[in-house]
Amino acid sequence: MASSISSLNSKAFSKSLLRLSHVETTVDRLRKSGVLRAQGLVGGNWIDAYDGMTVQVHNPATGDVITSVACIGRDEATDAISSAYTWSKLTASDRSKYDET
């Protein structure tokens, strides 16, 4: 009985490792694609936090650091809200002229 439990635990552990390695591969692909940005989007521009502070984002499965992001505060949020209002007033044609990268 103990042998079969050990075998089941071993199989479950192996499956968990395979899933974790897939997660790491996905994170690596996201990082390389530019989807994981260390900045915040404010007014159509990618910016660092005004005070330069960042926050580490961890993979909850492994605890590994995935990336660091700008620690956006009140001033950045106020500017983002203000620019969102301006953005909403643009036509679709005008919006299409902005570079999305």
C-alpha positions, 0 to 999 in steps of 0.5 A: 500500500505504501508503495502505491501511495509513493508511486501516486505521489511521484506521478503527481509530483512529475505532472506538477513539474511539467506544468511548472516548466510550461508556466516558465516557458510561457512567462519567458515567451511573454517577456520576449514578446514585450507584453510584460512591461516594467512601465505604466501606460499614461497618456499613450506613453509608457512611463516609469513611476514618477518616484522611480519605485518598482514592485516585483511580480512573483509567480505564485506557483514557484515564488520566482520573480517574473518581472518588476513593474512601475509602482504607480501612485496617486499622481500617475493615476490622476494623469492616467484618468485625465488622459483617458478622458482626452483619449475618449474624445478622439475619433477612431481615425485619430486613435489609429494614428498612435503607435501601440508599442 
